[in-house]
């Protein structure tokens, strides 16, 4: 019988401590704004690959291109 009382007491104390510790968490916004410096270098390269027929068409009709 003592073991049930002891385990119940331990459970109660553990529950009580976790309730007390849960109230200690504080979340607040910083005084200064958060600055994220992103040094991103973006290079874009576009490559057109034309099949033989399209190349021939461009060469024969060069004045419209």
Rosetta blueprint (number, residue, H / E / L):
1 X L
2 X H
3 X H
4 X H
5 X H
6 X H
7 X H
8 X H
9 X H
10 X H
11 X H
12 X H
13 X H
14 X H
15 X H
16 X H
17 X H
18 X H
19 X H
20 X H
21 X H
22 X H
23 X L
24 X L
25 X L
26 X L
27 X L
28 X L
29 X L
30 X L
31 X L
32 X L
33 X L
34 X L
35 X L
36 X L
37 X L
38 X L
39 X L
40 X L
41 X L
42 X L
43 X L
44 X L
45 X L
46 X L
47 X L
48 X L
49 X L
50 X L
51 X L
52 X H
53 X H
54 X H
55 X H
56 X H
57 X H
58 X H
59 X H
60 X H
61 X L
62 X H
63 X H
64 X H
65 X L
